[in-house]
Amino acid sequence: MKRDPYESDPGFWPVLDANCVWQRDPLPATVLTTLTRYSELPTQDGKGPIRVAAVVTVHRSAKDADREMAENLEEALRCPDQQLRQGERITGLLSQGSAFGLLGNSTAEDTLTEGGQYYSDELGGPYYYYWMQSRLGQVTVAV
């Protein structure tokens, strides 16, 4: 099921500000385009809902994409508690990166996983939060 908003504006991308709040900023010169789609699997049989954000970003070069991966890894250290959007936050965030061939990464040149607790003004919490981002060449994909 589509969430509101369903798609991000491809002229902007997510940036974690100094207060650990996610914002949408204009694309930097190193990014060609990016798109995020927001979905939700509704509650069923007493389980759920499951909220999903899927992001694809195309950078000008593999080096630029690699820099994004490194910055995302560092953001969990800088901001273990983050506000995702109004009324949604994550806490206790831990992250781990792995290059191809390490820690089970057999599909991408670089992979980042994050986990923590998710809280929502609407749904309560804590709920398990999980994020995975992979890089192949100049493209990053995250869910």
URWOQUI-V302655 format. One record per pair of residues at least 12 apart in sequence whose ideal C-beta (glycine too) atoms are under 6 Angstrom apart, sorted by the first residue. I is the first residue (numbers start at 1). J is the second residue. If there is no record, write none. Layout:
<<I & J> <I & J>>
This chain:
<<1 & 40> <1 & 42> <3 & 38> <3 & 40> <6 & 38> <7 & 37> <8 & 36> <10 & 33> <10 & 35> <12 & 24> <12 & 26> <13 & 27> <13 & 34> <16 & 75> <20 & 79> <20 & 82> <21 & 83> <22 & 84> <30 & 59> <30 & 60> <30 & 64> <31 & 59> <32 & 58> <33 & 58> <34 & 57> <35 & 56> <36 & 53> <36 & 55> <37 & 54> <38 & 53> <39 & 52> <54 & 143> <55 & 142> <56 & 141> <57 & 140> <58 & 139> <59 & 138> <61 & 138> <62 & 137> <62 & 138> <65 & 135> <65 & 138> <65 & 140> <68 & 140> <69 & 110> <69 & 112> <69 & 135> <72 & 112> <73 & 95> <73 & 97> <73 & 112> <76 & 93> <76 & 95> <76 & 114> <80 & 93> <87 & 121> <88 & 120> <89 & 119> <90 & 116> <90 & 118> <90 & 129> <91 & 116> <91 & 117> <92 & 116> <92 & 117> <93 & 114> <93 & 116> <94 & 115> <95 & 114> <96 & 113> <97 & 112> <98 & 111> <108 & 134> <108 & 135> <108 & 136> <109 & 135> <109 & 136> <110 & 135> <111 & 134> <112 & 133> <113 & 132> <114 & 131> <115 & 130> <116 & 129>>
